[in-house]
C-alpha cells in the first residue's frame, strides 16, 4: 500500500510511504533537511510500523512541537487506519 501524507509543523512538505502488511517497505520525504530525512527513511525501511511509531512519535525538532521522524509516525498511523 502506498500512502502520501502532508506534513505539519516541519520543513518537509510531504512523506510518501509504502507499507506491506505491518512492515515499512520504503519512505520518501519531499523537502526538509536532505541528509536527515534520508537517514530517517533508511532506518525506518524494514521496520515494523508499531515499533517505529513507539520509538519516534514524540521526537521534537528544536523548539518545534514535532519533527520529521514524528511526522512519519503520524503518516504511518493514518496509513494503517486508511
C-alpha positions in Angstrom: 0.0 0.0 0.0 1.3 3.4 -0.9 0.3 6.4 1.1 1.1 10.2 0.9 1.0 12.4 4.0 1.0 16.2 4.1 3.3 17.1 7.0 2.5 19.8 9.6 5.0 22.0 11.5 8.2 20.8 9.9 10.4 21.7 7.0 9.5 18.7 4.8 6.2 19.2 2.9 5.2 15.6 2.3 6.0 12.0 3.1 5.4 9.1 0.7 5.5 5.7 2.4 4.9 2.2 1.1 3.7 -0.4 3.6 3.4 -4.2 3.2 1.4 -5.8 6.0 3.0 -4.3 9.2 6.4 -3.6 7.6 7.6 -0.3 6.2 8.9 -1.0 2.7 10.0 2.5 1.6 9.9 6.1 2.8 10.5 9.3 0.8 10.4 12.8 2.3 9.7 15.8 0.0 11.7 18.8 1.2 13.3 19.1 4.6 16.9 18.5 5.6 18.0 16.1 2.9 20.6 14.2 4.9 18.5 13.9 8.0 15.4 12.7 6.1 17.4 10.2 4.0 18.8 8.8 7.3 15.3 8.6 8.9 14.0 6.9 5.7 16.9 4.4 5.6 16.5 3.5 9.3 12.7 3.1 9.1 12.8 0.9 6.0 12.2 -2.7 7.1 10.9 -1.8 10.5 7.5 -2.9 12.0 5.1 0.0 11.9 4.3 -0.2 15.6 7.9 -0.3 16.6 8.7 2.8 14.6 5.7 4.7 16.0 6.6 3.9 19.6 10.2 4.9 19.1 9.7 8.1 17.2 6.2 9.6 17.7 7.4 12.0 20.5 10.6 13.3 18.9 10.8 17.1 18.8 13.0 19.3 16.4 14.4 22.2 18.3 11.6 24.3 19.7 9.0 22.8 17.4 6.3 20.6 18.8 7.1 17.8 16.2 9.8 16.6 13.9 10.2 14.8 10.6 10.6 11.4 12.4 7.4 12.2 14.4 5.6 13.2 11.3 6.5 9.9 9.7 4.9 8.2 12.8 1.8 10.2 12.2 1.8 9.2 8.5 2.1 5.5 9.5 -0.8 5.8 11.9 -3.0 7.3 9.2 -1.9 4.8 6.6 -2.6 1.9 9.0 -6.1 3.2 9.6 -6.8 4.0 5.9 
